[in-house]
Amino acid sequence: MSQLQDKAALVISELFLPTKGGTAVWFDEVYRRLGGKNIHILTAEVPGSRAHDADHPNSIHRVSLTRHWWLRPESLAMYAKLLWRAFAITLRQPVATLHAGRVLPEGMVALLVGRLLGKPVVIYAHGEEITTWNTPLKQRVLRFVYRHADTVVANSRFTRDLLLVRGVDAARIRLIYPGVDTRRFRPGLEIGDLRRGIGAEGAKLILSVGRLTRRKGFDQVIQALPALHERGIDVHYALIGIGEDEDYLRRLAAEQGMSERVHLLGHVSPEDLPRWYNAADVFAMPNREIGGDTEGFGMVFIEAAACGTPAIAGQAGGTGSAVLDDETGLRIEGADLNQVTEALARILGDEALARRLSRNALERVQREFAWEAVAEKTRPLL
């Protein structure tokens, strides 16, 4: 075993599998490829974590990370627990670096431990936290932590630019995109039963995957459906995810007369998710910025690309790193219903365009976004 492999690293992240979400997947997939028990993951105790951790190649340390309304700030107990365990692990293990999944609380904790014990600190930046954590105090702390980290990993060019505006030294920023499991997400999977199950055999199928929240633009897709039908496009819309907009989206589908063609599927099994990407003719998440909340990258776009499905993305946030306009998909103004409708009509109505976008998307993902490639870009940070 090499000297690099012998060295330990401590990764502090509240988000880690089996917690759902792209960030949790990212850290699990990358760090399991970077080492064995010498990689220590400090994360939250969540339902299903014991079964998940049983055969994990890394050393997983779980703590209960709950917020208490009677504390000020409510997350004070989280900071204290993370700080105590991070110190304990770093003192007991030959930790060479500390990696923090986010700037707060993990980044602040890593910075305190790193500076007191003389260890370099790497902090991940995802974009959304920079634009939505907009209280003056949080912004001051956020800037301080980012500026004093040894390395900040930006998940997109958009996030890198946000960091530069906040005074982070460009030499300390590393641009590393999230990845995808190209063995799991791949073309050629069986889809017949999925289409039959929603009555979409022989029809075009639009797919969206993500939290049901307004900025994702799922309401725009529903509102585009009547115009697509007027153009003679027989189309259904499958939407995977849960969230606060579920009732709103159901009402909107009824108002548009599309209830029988809009299928809110909630959670689907991990085995079925890649099959749904295969079943779709186009993946759509025409995101827009709402109240400073925006998309930092959009891992769902590269999951779709890995299955050979062209994508439609909004222009807000960091989606330009995930979807190359007119090369692997189309990027439009997500707040403009006409642009959303036209983009859907273009891909659904032009088979040559859809094939070209599909081929380019698949080739790019296999070349740049496989988790093995992301892990190799991360390895020097150990």
NORWOLIN-V318402 format. One line per field, one symbol per residue. burial: I if it has 24 or more other C-alpha atoms within 12 Angstrom, else O. A space follows every 50 residues. Layout:
burial=???
//
This chain:
burial=OOOOOOIIIIIIIIIIIIOIOIIIIIIIIIIIIIIIIIIIIIIIIOOOIO OOIOOIOIIIIIIOIOOOOOOOOOOOOIIIIIIOIIIOIIOOOIIIIIII IIIIIIIIIIIIIIOOOOIIIIIIIIIIIIIOOOOOOOOOOIIOIIIIII IIIIIIIIIIIIIIOOOIOOOIIIIIIIIIIIOOIIIOIOIOOIIOOIOI OOOIIIIIIIIIIIIIIIIIIIIIIIIIIOOOIIIIIIIIIIOOIIOOII OIIOOOOIOOIIIIIOOOOOOOIIIIIIIIIIIIIIIIIOOOIIIIIIII IIIIIIIIIIIIIIIIIIIIIIIIIIIIIIIIIIIIIOIIIIIIIIIIIO OOIIIIIIIIIIIIIIOIIIIIIIIIIIIOII
//
